[in-house]
Amino acid sequence: MSIEDLYDEAARERMVAEPPKRVDAPVRLAFERDRARVVHAAASRRLAAKTQVVGPQTDDFVRNRLTHSLEVAQVARDLARALGTHPDIAETAALAHDLGHPPFGHNGERVLAGLSADCGGFEGNAQTLRLLTRLESKTFDADGRSVGLNLTRATLDACTKYPWDRAQASQPDGVHADGTPRVVVKFGVYTDDRPVFDWLRTGVEGRRRCLEAQVMDLADDVAYSVHDVEDGIVAGRLDLTRLDRGALRETVRAWYLPGTDDTALDAALDDLQAVGSWPRTPYDGSRRSLAAIKNLTSDLIGRFCDSVQQATFAATDGAPLVRHRADLVVPERTEVEIGVLKGIAAHYVMKADDRVALMERQRQLVAELVDGLWARGRDGLDPVFVADWDDAVDDAARRRVVIDQVASLTDASAVARHAGLRS
């Protein structure tokens, strides 16, 4: 049985049925077409100018949301293939996972969440679903409504990291990968996007995520835990040969793994430092040092994925590892090692005073931008959002349009739009 045969017609179904392509066109399977649609989406291109950890304009080497998403996609595809789940679905979910992030990443998300409390809130993953199924137009239904990219049910399900609405969300704790405190509740769908969410979750009870979504989520965790350390090394902010264990333990507990004792954290760091490619001399900017870092990132990604693959296979009963038939298993030791890596980047990069001050200015800019666009109404919107404003039935719906507009901006365009409002 091929991997395509493991996904039934319901998994391949789209909100709007599409006729087959002309007979002389190259044959692309349903999930391959989904991937192509996300790759070519305008929202994907905008990720190149959106903050990952530090602003994309600050350094030629530092990652932005697009390069991060490409790296997550590679990890997700390789892990999916190793597990026997569909690599195209996992890769597409990874490529799409950050599309809903506003300018300045989680820092901007925090502001938009507060300013949209009366119109359904804001959350980057819920915004991703909104983009894929409404805002990123490709297909319209019989009533003239946009259904976004018209992706398959299986792909949209894989893109749903938090399969519940705002009312069902738990209270936030800890911090994001970029160091900002979690003050935004995590959910995956706004109230007015509920119909498409109910459609994509047909036949699924409760909050269980499909396996492909779990692969995407782990790939995200692995990629940023490893690559944030790499960025910090090259930026000269941290040296893996000189780590303050005491301070590191406290950061890991405060930010990522509360309750984890010193013994477990020290054991995880010992295991990481025992990896053959862990540096023994400080980074000096040479090609040999760059190669050493690349070898380390490759070894760590392989270490984490191999551990999860083996644990997942050990826990299965022979059922195919697709959709809702199985779950990913992440060993506790692997989870702690990933947490320690995140803690290294957090302690030496994300706590820097200059970064904290910059983030405060960014939050102020986003808040002023929302207020300014709200005051201008439809005249302050891009043409693509004007019809949404005109169709809005009340102030809450109009507020949502302004939030959609601001969320669509890149870091640079948010700064430029803000300057234009003040002139």
Secondary structure as UniProt FT lines:
FT   HELIX           3..6
FT   HELIX           9..12
FT   TURN            23..24
FT   HELIX           30..39
FT   HELIX           42..46
FT   HELIX           47..49
FT   TURN            56..57
FT   HELIX           65..83
FT   HELIX           87..96
FT   TURN            97..100
FT   TURN            103..104
FT   HELIX           105..115
FT   HELIX           117..119
FT   HELIX           124..130
FT   HELIX           131..135
FT   TURN            142..143
FT   TURN            148..149
FT   HELIX           153..158
FT   HELIX           166..168
FT   TURN            177..178
FT   HELIX           191..193
FT   HELIX           194..200
FT   TURN            201..203
FT   TURN            206..207
FT   HELIX           211..234
FT   TURN            235..236
FT   TURN            240..241
FT   HELIX           245..255
FT   TURN            258..259
FT   HELIX           262..273
FT   TURN            276..277
FT   HELIX           287..315
FT   TURN            323..324
FT   HELIX           332..345
FT   HELIX           346..350
FT   HELIX           353..376
FT   HELIX           377..380
FT   HELIX           383..391
FT   HELIX           395..408
FT   HELIX           411..422
//
